[in-house]
Amino acid sequence: MPIPIPAEIGRANQHDVRIRWNDGHESVYLACDLRLACPCATCVEEMTGRKIVNPLSVPANVHPLGISLVGRYAIQIQWSDGHSTGIYTFENLRRLCPCPQCRPAGKAGS
């Protein structure tokens, strides 16, 4: 099954990110949660995949200043805390979708 791609990327409100996928699904990501899910080498240990970003170092009101496409497979977000090195693949973003359809009760997040 092909991985859905964003049909539209924008803001859900002042801070959060909304993606409407080409299969009709809509994902709304809390900005702080998405920032903490950054997959870059500063935030995740490359060899083990262990998260190394300190959640206390990310302001609760962090928000995207800009969102850019990276090829046809990902986005890069410029965050208000100065961080901008993470590349969020469409596959990873869809896996991170926090909606009840994608995260039924009891299903652990990524």
N, CA, C and O atoms as a GROMACS GRO file, in nm:
protein
  440
    1MET      N    1   0.085  -0.118   0.000
    1MET     CA    2   0.000   0.000   0.000
    1MET      C    3   0.089   0.124   0.000
    1MET      O    4   0.180   0.134   0.083
    2PRO      N    5   0.064   0.218  -0.092
    2PRO     CA    6   0.147   0.338  -0.096
    2PRO      C    7   0.124   0.426   0.026
    2PRO      O    8   0.015   0.430   0.083
    3ILE      N    9   0.228   0.496   0.064
    3ILE     CA   10   0.221   0.586   0.178
    3ILE      C   11   0.147   0.712   0.134
    3ILE      O   12   0.180   0.771   0.031
    4PRO      N   13   0.046   0.754   0.211
    4PRO     CA   14  -0.025   0.877   0.176
    4PRO      C   15   0.071   0.996   0.178
    4PRO      O   16   0.169   0.998   0.252
    5ILE      N   17   0.040   1.094   0.096
    5ILE     CA   18   0.118   1.218   0.093
    5ILE      C   19   0.026   1.334   0.127
    5ILE      O   20  -0.094   1.328   0.103
    6PRO      N   21   0.082   1.441   0.182
    6PRO     CA   22   0.000   1.556   0.217
    6PRO      C   23  -0.060   1.622   0.093
    6PRO      O   24   0.009   1.644  -0.007
    7ALA      N   25  -0.188   1.654   0.101
    7ALA     CA   26  -0.253   1.733  -0.002
    7ALA      C   27  -0.247   1.880   0.038
    7ALA      O   28  -0.246   1.970  -0.046
    8GLU      N   29  -0.244   1.904   0.171
    8GLU     CA   30  -0.238   2.040   0.224
    8GLU      C   31  -0.171   2.038   0.361
    8GLU      O   32  -0.200   1.950   0.443
    9ILE      N   33  -0.082   2.133   0.384
    9ILE     CA   34  -0.015   2.147   0.514
    9ILE      C   35  -0.036   2.289   0.560
    9ILE      O   36  -0.014   2.384   0.485
   10GLY      N   37  -0.080   2.304   0.684
   10GLY     CA   38  -0.103   2.439   0.736
   10GLY      C   39  -0.110   2.438   0.888
   10GLY      O   40  -0.069   2.342   0.954
   11ARG      N   41  -0.164   2.545   0.941
   11ARG     CA   42  -0.180   2.557   1.085
   11ARG      C   43  -0.320   2.514   1.124
   11ARG      O   44  -0.417   2.536   1.051
   12ALA      N   45  -0.329   2.451   1.241
   12ALA     CA   46  -0.459   2.413   1.295
   12ALA      C   47  -0.512   2.527   1.382
   12ALA      O   48  -0.633   2.543   1.397
   13ASN      N   49  -0.422   2.605   1.436
   13ASN     CA   50  -0.452   2.721   1.520
   13ASN      C   51  -0.323   2.800   1.529
   13ASN      O   52  -0.240   2.793   1.438
   14GLN      N   53  -0.303   2.875   1.634
   14GLN     CA   54  -0.183   2.958   1.645
   14GLN      C   55  -0.054   2.876   1.650
   14GLN      O   56   0.049   2.922   1.600
   15HIS      N   57  -0.057   2.757   1.709
   15HIS     CA   58   0.065   2.680   1.730
   15HIS      C   59   0.072   2.547   1.657
   15HIS      O   60   0.180   2.504   1.619
   16ASP      N   61  -0.039   2.481   1.638
   16ASP     CA   62  -0.039   2.342   1.594
   16ASP      C   63  -0.038   2.326   1.441
   16ASP      O   64  -0.070   2.420   1.368
   17VAL      N   65  -0.003   2.207   1.396
   17VAL     CA   66   0.013   2.178   1.253
   17VAL      C   67  -0.098   2.083   1.208
   17VAL      O   68  -0.127   1.983   1.273
   18ARG      N   69  -0.159   2.117   1.096
   18ARG     CA   70  -0.264   2.034   1.037
   18ARG      C   71  -0.218   1.984   0.901
   18ARG      O   72  -0.168   2.061   0.819
   19ILE      N   73  -0.236   1.855   0.878
   19ILE     CA   74  -0.208   1.796   0.747
   19ILE      C   75  -0.333   1.726   0.698
   19ILE      O   76  -0.389   1.640   0.766
   20ARG      N   77  -0.376   1.765   0.579
   20ARG     CA   78  -0.483   1.691   0.510
   20ARG      C   79  -0.413   1.604   0.407
   20ARG      O   80  -0.344   1.653   0.318
   21TRP      N   81  -0.434   1.472   0.422
   21TRP     CA   82  -0.364   1.375   0.339
   21TRP      C   83  -0.442   1.348   0.210
   21TRP      O   84  -0.563   1.373   0.203
   22ASN      N   85  -0.373   1.297   0.108
   22ASN     CA   86  -0.438   1.271  -0.021
   22ASN      C   87  -0.540   1.157  -0.015
   22ASN      O   88  -0.614   1.136  -0.111
   23ASP      N   89  -0.544   1.083   0.096
   23ASP     CA   90  -0.646   0.978   0.111
   23ASP      C   91  -0.767   1.030   0.189
   23ASP      O   92  -0.857   0.952   0.223
   24GLY      N   93  -0.770   1.162   0.218
   24GLY     CA   94  -0.883   1.223   0.287
   24GLY      C   95  -0.867   1.234   0.437
   24GLY      O   96  -0.944   1.306   0.501
   25HIS      N   97  -0.771   1.166   0.494
   25HIS     CA   98  -0.749   1.172   0.639
   25HIS      C   99  -0.693   1.309   0.677
   25HIS      O  100  -0.623   1.372   0.598
   26GLU      N  101  -0.724   1.354   0.798
   26GLU     CA  102  -0.668   1.479   0.849
   26GLU      C  103  -0.600   1.453   0.982
   26GLU      O  104  -0.655   1.388   1.070
   27SER      N  105  -0.479   1.506   0.995
   27SER     CA  106  -0.400   1.492   1.118
   27SER      C  107  -0.376   1.631   1.175
   27SER      O  108  -0.341   1.723   1.102
   28VAL      N  109  -0.394   1.644   1.307
   28VAL     CA  110  -0.360   1.768   1.376
   28VAL      C  111  -0.258   1.732   1.483
   28VAL      O  112  -0.285   1.652   1.573
   29TYR      N  113  -0.140   1.791   1.471
   29TYR     CA  114  -0.029   1.762   1.561
   29TYR      C  115  -0.010   1.879   1.656
   29TYR      O  116   0.002   1.993   1.611
   30LEU      N  117  -0.006   1.853   1.785
   30LEU     CA  118   0.029   1.958   1.881
   30LEU      C  119   0.174   1.998   1.853
   30LEU      O  120   0.261   1.912   1.843
   31ALA      N  121   0.198   2.127   1.840
   31ALA     CA  122   0.330   2.174   1.802
   31ALA      C  123   0.440   2.122   1.894
   31ALA      O  124   0.544   2.078   1.847
   32CYS      N  125   0.417   2.128   2.024
   32CYS     CA  126   0.520   2.084   2.119
   32CYS      C  127   0.548   1.935   2.102
   32CYS      O  128   0.664   1.893   2.106
   33ASP      N  129   0.444   1.854   2.082
   33ASP     CA  130   0.464   1.710   2.062
   33ASP      C  131   0.543   1.683   1.934
   33ASP      O  132   0.632   1.598   1.931
   34LEU      N  133   0.510   1.758   1.828
   34LEU     CA  134   0.581   1.739   1.701
   34LEU      C  135   0.727   1.782   1.714
   34LEU      O  136   0.816   1.716   1.660
   35ARG      N  137   0.751   1.890   1.784
   35ARG     CA  138   0.890   1.936   1.806
   35ARG      C  139   0.968   1.830   1.884
   35ARG      O  140   1.084   1.803   1.852
   36LEU      N  141   0.905   1.771   1.987
   36LEU     CA  142   0.973   1.668   2.066
   36LEU      C  143   0.993   1.539   1.988
   36LEU      O  144   1.075   1.456   2.027
   37ALA      N  145   0.919   1.521   1.879
   37ALA     CA  146   0.935   1.402   1.794
   37ALA      C  147   1.036   1.424   1.683
   37ALA      O  148   1.048   1.342   1.592
   38CYS      N  149   1.110   1.535   1.690
   38CYS     CA  150   1.209   1.564   1.587
   38CYS      C  151   1.306   1.446   1.573
   38CYS      O  152   1.359   1.398   1.672
   39PRO      N  153   1.329   1.400   1.449
   39PRO     CA  154   1.416   1.284   1.428
   39PRO      C  155   1.562   1.317   1.400
   39PRO      O  156   1.638   1.228   1.363
   40CYS      N  157   1.603   1.443   1.416
   40CYS     CA  158   1.740   1.479   1.379
   40CYS      C  159   1.843   1.423   1.478
   40CYS      O  160   1.807   1.374   1.585
   41ALA      N  161   1.969   1.430   1.441
   41ALA     CA  162   2.077   1.374   1.523
   41ALA      C  163   2.098   1.450   1.653
   41ALA      O  164   2.159   1.397   1.746
   42THR      N  165   2.049   1.573   1.663
   42THR     CA  166   2.058   1.648   1.787
   42THR      C  167   1.954   1.598   1.887
   42THR      O  168   1.972   1.609   2.008
   43CYS      N  169   1.844   1.545   1.835
   43CYS     CA  170   1.732   1.503   1.919
   43CYS      C  171   1.723   1.352   1.941
   43CYS      O  172   1.661   1.306   2.037
   44VAL      N  173   1.786   1.276   1.852
   44VAL     CA  174   1.780   1.130   1.860
   44VAL      C  175   1.921   1.075   1.838
   44VAL      O  176   1.989   1.112   1.742
   45GLU      N  177   1.962   0.988   1.926
   45GLU     CA  178   2.094   0.924   1.912
   45GLU      C  179   2.092   0.838   1.786
   45GLU      O  180   2.008   0.748   1.773
   46GLU      N  181   2.184   0.865   1.695
   46GLU     CA  182   2.182   0.800   1.565
   46GLU      C  183   2.200   0.648   1.570
   46GLU      O  184   2.135   0.576   1.494
   47MET      N  185   2.287   0.600   1.656
   47MET     CA  186   2.316   0.456   1.658
   47MET      C  187   2.206   0.374   1.724
   47MET      O  188   2.180   0.261   1.683
   48THR      N  189   2.143   0.430   1.828
   48THR     CA  190   2.044   0.352   1.903
   48THR      C  191   1.900   0.394   1.877
   48THR      O  192   1.807   0.316   1.903
   49GLY      N  193   1.879   0.517   1.826
   49GLY     CA  194   1.744   0.568   1.808
   49GLY      C  195   1.683   0.622   1.936
   49GLY      O  196   1.566   0.658   1.939
   50ARG      N  197   1.763   0.626   2.043
   50ARG     CA  198   1.715   0.676   2.172
   50ARG      C  199   1.700   0.828   2.167
   50ARG      O  200   1.789   0.899   2.120
   51LYS      N  201   1.584   0.876   2.216
   51LYS     CA  202   1.560   1.020   2.220
   51LYS      C  203   1.656   1.084   2.320
   51LYS      O  204   1.670   1.036   2.432
   52ILE      N  205   1.723   1.191   2.277
   52ILE     CA  206   1.815   1.261   2.366
   52ILE      C  207   1.774   1.406   2.387
   52ILE      O  208   1.837   1.476   2.467
   53VAL      N  209   1.672   1.453   2.317
   53VAL     CA  210   1.624   1.589   2.340
   53VAL      C  211   1.563   1.595   2.480
   53VAL      O  212   1.486   1.507   2.519
   54ASN      N  213   1.597   1.698   2.554
   54ASN     CA  214   1.542   1.716   2.688
   54ASN      C  215   1.408   1.789   2.674
   54ASN      O  216   1.405   1.903   2.629
   55PRO      N  217   1.297   1.724   2.710
   55PRO     CA  218   1.166   1.789   2.698
   55PRO      C  219   1.158   1.922   2.770
   55PRO      O  220   1.081   2.010   2.730
   56LEU      N  221   1.236   1.939   2.876
   56LEU     CA  222   1.234   2.065   2.950
   56LEU      C  223   1.302   2.178   2.873
   56LEU      O  224   1.285   2.295   2.907
   57SER      N  225   1.379   2.144   2.770
   57SER     CA  226   1.448   2.245   2.691
   57SER      C  227   1.360   2.302   2.580
   57SER      O  228   1.398   2.398   2.513
   58VAL      N  229   1.243   2.242   2.560
   58VAL     CA  230   1.152   2.287   2.455
   58VAL      C  231   1.038   2.367   2.519
   58VAL      O  232   0.964   2.312   2.600
   59PRO      N  233   1.024   2.495   2.484
   59PRO     CA  234   0.918   2.575   2.544
   59PRO      C  235   0.780   2.518   2.512
   59PRO      O  236   0.757   2.469   2.402
   60ALA      N  237   0.690   2.526   2.608
   60ALA     CA  238   0.554   2.473   2.588
   60ALA      C  239   0.482   2.545   2.474
   60ALA      O  240   0.394   2.488   2.411
   61ASN      N  241   0.520   2.669   2.447
   61ASN     CA  242   0.453   2.745   2.341
   61ASN      C  243   0.531   2.744   2.210
   61ASN      O  244   0.510   2.830   2.125
   62VAL      N  245   0.621   2.647   2.192
   62VAL     CA  246   0.697   2.636   2.068
   62VAL      C  247   0.598   2.624   1.952
   62VAL      O  248   0.493   2.562   1.964
   63HIS      N  249   0.634   2.682   1.839
   63HIS     CA  250   0.546   2.677   1.722
   63HIS      C  251   0.629   2.690   1.594
   63HIS      O  252   0.741   2.741   1.597
   64PRO      N  253   0.573   2.644   1.484
   64PRO     CA  254   0.647   2.655   1.358
   64PRO      C  255   0.649   2.798   1.307
   64PRO      O  256   0.547   2.868   1.308
   65LEU      N  257   0.766   2.842   1.263
   65LEU     CA  258   0.779   2.972   1.197
   65LEU      C  259   0.767   2.953   1.047
   65LEU      O  260   0.728   3.045   0.974
   66GLY      N  261   0.802   2.834   1.001
   66GLY     CA  262   0.794   2.802   0.859
   66GLY      C  263   0.799   2.653   0.838
   66GLY      O  264   0.858   2.580   0.918
   67ILE      N  265   0.737   2.607   0.731
   67ILE     CA  266   0.738   2.465   0.695
   67ILE      C  267   0.774   2.457   0.548
   67ILE      O  268   0.710   2.522   0.464
   68SER      N  269   0.876   2.376   0.516
   68SER     CA  270   0.924   2.363   0.378
   68SER      C  271   0.917   2.217   0.336
   68SER      O  272   0.939   2.127   0.416
   69LEU      N  273   0.887   2.195   0.210
   69LEU     CA  274   0.891   2.059   0.155
   69LEU      C  275   1.036   2.018   0.133
   69LEU      O  276   1.120   2.100   0.095
   70VAL      N  277   1.064   1.892   0.157
   70VAL     CA  278   1.194   1.833   0.127
   70VAL      C  279   1.167   1.725   0.023
   70VAL      O  280   1.116   1.618   0.055
   71GLY      N  281   1.200   1.755  -0.100
   71GLY     CA  282   1.171   1.661  -0.208
   71GLY      C  283   1.023   1.627  -0.212
   71GLY      O  284   0.937   1.713  -0.191
   72ARG      N  285   0.995   1.501  -0.239
   72ARG     CA  286   0.857   1.452  -0.242
   72ARG      C  287   0.831   1.354  -0.130
   72ARG      O  288   0.743   1.268  -0.140
   73TYR      N  289   0.909   1.367  -0.021
   73TYR     CA  290   0.898   1.266   0.083
   73TYR      C  291   0.892   1.320   0.225
   73TYR      O  292   0.869   1.243   0.318
   74ALA      N  293   0.912   1.452   0.246
   74ALA     CA  294   0.923   1.501   0.383
   74ALA      C  295   0.898   1.652   0.391
   74ALA      O  296   0.886   1.721   0.290
   75ILE      N  297   0.892   1.699   0.517
   75ILE     CA  298   0.890   1.842   0.543
   75ILE      C  299   0.999   1.875   0.644
   75ILE      O  300   1.045   1.789   0.719
   76GLN      N  301   1.039   2.000   0.643
   76GLN     CA  302   1.134   2.051   0.742
   76GLN      C  303   1.067   2.171   0.808
   76GLN      O  304   1.010   2.256   0.740
   77ILE      N  305   1.074   2.177   0.941
   77ILE     CA  306   1.006   2.282   1.016
   77ILE      C  307   1.108   2.371   1.083
   77ILE      O  308   1.202   2.324   1.147
   78GLN      N  309   1.090   2.502   1.068
   78GLN     CA  310   1.171   2.599   1.139
   78GLN      C  311   1.090   2.635   1.264
   78GLN      O  312   0.984   2.697   1.255
   79TRP      N  313   1.143   2.596   1.382
   79TRP     CA  314   1.071   2.613   1.507
   79TRP      C  315   1.106   2.744   1.575
   79TRP      O  316   1.214   2.798   1.554
   80SER      N  317   1.014   2.794   1.654
   80SER     CA  318   1.034   2.921   1.726
   80SER      C  319   1.144   2.913   1.832
   80SER      O  320   1.192   3.016   1.879
   81ASP      N  321   1.186   2.791   1.869
   81ASP     CA  322   1.297   2.778   1.965
   81ASP      C  323   1.433   2.777   1.896
   81ASP      O  324   1.535   2.753   1.960
   82GLY      N  325   1.435   2.802   1.766
   82GLY     CA  326   1.560   2.808   1.690
   82GLY      C  327   1.600   2.677   1.625
   82GLY      O  328   1.697   2.674   1.549
   83HIS      N  329   1.530   2.570   1.653
   83HIS     CA  330   1.564   2.438   1.596
   83HIS      C  331   1.506   2.426   1.456
   83HIS      O  332   1.394   2.468   1.431
   84SER      N  333   1.584   2.368   1.364
   84SER     CA  334   1.532   2.354   1.227
   84SER      C  335   1.600   2.243   1.148
   84SER      O  336   1.590   2.241   1.025
   85THR      N  337   1.667   2.150   1.215
   85THR     CA  338   1.743   2.050   1.141
   85THR      C  339   1.667   1.920   1.116
   85THR      O  340   1.715   1.835   1.041
   86GLY      N  341   1.551   1.902   1.175
   86GLY     CA  342   1.478   1.777   1.159
   86GLY      C  343   1.405   1.767   1.027
   86GLY      O  344   1.344   1.864   0.981
   87ILE      N  345   1.410   1.651   0.967
   87ILE     CA  346   1.334   1.623   0.845
   87ILE      C  347   1.229   1.518   0.883
   87ILE      O  348   1.263   1.406   0.919
   88TYR      N  349   1.104   1.557   0.873
   88TYR     CA  350   0.991   1.472   0.909
   88TYR      C  351   0.938   1.406   0.781
   88TYR      O  352   0.874   1.472   0.699
   89THR      N  353   0.965   1.277   0.763
   89THR     CA  354   0.916   1.210   0.644
   89THR      C  355   0.764   1.196   0.651
   89THR      O  356   0.707   1.192   0.760
   90PHE      N  357   0.700   1.188   0.536
   90PHE     CA  358   0.555   1.171   0.532
   90PHE      C  359   0.516   1.042   0.604
   90PHE      O  360   0.416   1.037   0.675
   91GLU      N  361   0.595   0.938   0.585
   91GLU     CA  362   0.568   0.810   0.650
   91GLU      C  363   0.570   0.825   0.802
   91GLU      O  364   0.481   0.776   0.872
   92ASN      N  365   0.672   0.893   0.853
   92ASN     CA  366   0.682   0.913   0.998
   92ASN      C  367   0.569   1.002   1.049
   92ASN      O  368   0.512   0.974   1.155
   93LEU      N  369   0.536   1.108   0.976
   93LEU     CA  370   0.427   1.195   1.018
   93LEU      C  371   0.295   1.119   1.026
   93LEU      O  372   0.218   1.137   1.120
   94ARG      N  373   0.270   1.033   0.928
   94ARG     CA  374   0.145   0.957   0.932
   94ARG      C  375   0.145   0.861   1.050
   94ARG      O  376   0.042   0.840   1.114
   95ARG      N  377   0.261   0.802   1.080
   95ARG     CA  378   0.273   0.712   1.194
   95ARG      C  379   0.251   0.786   1.325
   95ARG      O  380   0.200   0.728   1.421
   96LEU      N  381   0.289   0.913   1.330
   96LEU     CA  382   0.275   0.995   1.450
   96LEU      C  383   0.136   1.054   1.468
   96LEU      O  384   0.108   1.117   1.570
   97CYS      N  385   0.047   1.036   1.371
   97CYS     CA  386  -0.087   1.097   1.378
   97CYS      C  387  -0.152   1.063   1.512
   97CYS      O  388  -0.165   0.946   1.548
   98PRO      N  389  -0.194   1.167   1.587
   98PRO     CA  390  -0.248   1.144   1.721
   98PRO      C  391  -0.400   1.122   1.726
   98PRO      O  392  -0.455   1.108   1.835
   99CYS      N  393  -0.466   1.118   1.613
   99CYS     CA  394  -0.613   1.109   1.615
   99CYS      C  395  -0.660   0.974   1.670
   99CYS      O  396  -0.584   0.877   1.667
  100PRO      N  397  -0.784   0.966   1.719
  100PRO     CA  398  -0.836   0.842   1.776
  100PRO      C  399  -0.840   0.726   1.675
  100PRO      O  400  -0.828   0.609   1.714
  101GLN      N  401  -0.856   0.757   1.549
  101GLN     CA  402  -0.856   0.652   1.445
  101GLN      C  403  -0.719   0.586   1.433
  101GLN      O  404  -0.708   0.465   1.416
  102CYS      N  405  -0.614   0.669   1.442
  102CYS     CA  406  -0.477   0.618   1.429
  102CYS      C  407  -0.418   0.573   1.563
  102CYS      O  408  -0.328   0.489   1.565
  103ARG      N  409  -0.469   0.627   1.675
  103ARG     CA  410  -0.421   0.593   1.809
  103ARG      C  411  -0.535   0.545   1.894
  103ARG      O  412  -0.576   0.615   1.987
  104PRO      N  413  -0.589   0.428   1.866
  104PRO     CA  414  -0.699   0.378   1.949
  104PRO      C  415  -0.656   0.372   2.096
  104PRO      O  416  -0.537   0.364   2.125
  105ALA      N  417  -0.752   0.376   2.185
  105ALA     CA  418  -0.723   0.371   2.329
  105ALA      C  419  -0.632   0.253   2.360
  105ALA      O  420  -0.657   0.140   2.317
  106GLY      N  421  -0.528   0.281   2.435
  106GLY     CA  422  -0.436   0.176   2.475
  106GLY      C  423  -0.319   0.156   2.381
  106GLY      O  424  -0.224   0.086   2.416
  107LYS      N  425  -0.322   0.217   2.260
  107LYS     CA  426  -0.211   0.203   2.167
  107LYS      C  427  -0.105   0.306   2.201
  107LYS      O  428  -0.134   0.426   2.204
  108ALA      N  429   0.016   0.261   2.226
  108ALA     CA  430   0.125   0.350   2.264
  108ALA      C  431   0.169   0.434   2.147
  108ALA      O  432   0.164   0.388   2.032
  109GLY      N  433   0.213   0.556   2.174
  109GLY     CA  434   0.264   0.645   2.070
  109GLY      C  435   0.405   0.608   2.032
  109GLY      O  436   0.471   0.530   2.100
  110SER      N  437   0.451   0.665   1.920
  110SER     CA  438   0.587   0.638   1.871
  110SER      C  439   0.685   0.731   1.934
  110SER      O  440   0.804   0.724   1.904
   0.00000   0.00000   0.00000
